[in-house]
Amino acid sequence: MIARLALASVLAAVVVAQCDDSVRGGRAAAIPVTDAAAVARGKALYEKNCASCHGTRLEGQADWRRRLPNGRFPAPPHDRTGHTWHHPDDLLFGITKEGMEKFAPPGHVSDMPAFGRLLSDGDIRATLAYIESRWPEEVWKARREMLKNRNP
């Protein structure tokens, strides 16, 4: 398990290094992961807007690491088995608000739409709070370690 987390950390660092830096100015604000009301609101928003692709249990789509025949990737899981937790909150906020295309490395195509016209910034933060509230402590520990040396 530790070896997998280490490998995932390295891969995530490569992806984050290739991502657009435009959301790294605090635009995401704090994700209210300990606010029970925000998490409950985020759960409802997730079920309405995200679960159809990312799964009702945050499990993602099957074979999410393999390109589909159309060149796109299936929706990744948002649970501990995926890579969502590898990314800083401001990047997750930006991807959710503005869509994956702006932040993905060259050649990565995705069906992830921009939700900025549908959801308010507070709705996006609440949705991310729900997702993050589902992560076990081992994921939080690995995430803190991975992101502590991140350049602002």
Secondary structure as UniProt FT lines:
FT   HELIX           2..18
FT   TURN            22..25
FT   TURN            27..28
FT   TURN            33..34
FT   HELIX           36..49
FT   HELIX           51..54
FT   TURN            56..57
FT   TURN            62..65
FT   TURN            69..70
FT   TURN            80..81
FT   HELIX           84..86
FT   HELIX           89..98
FT   TURN            101..103
FT   TURN            106..107
FT   TURN            116..118
FT   HELIX           121..133
FT   HELIX           137..147
FT   TURN            148..149
//
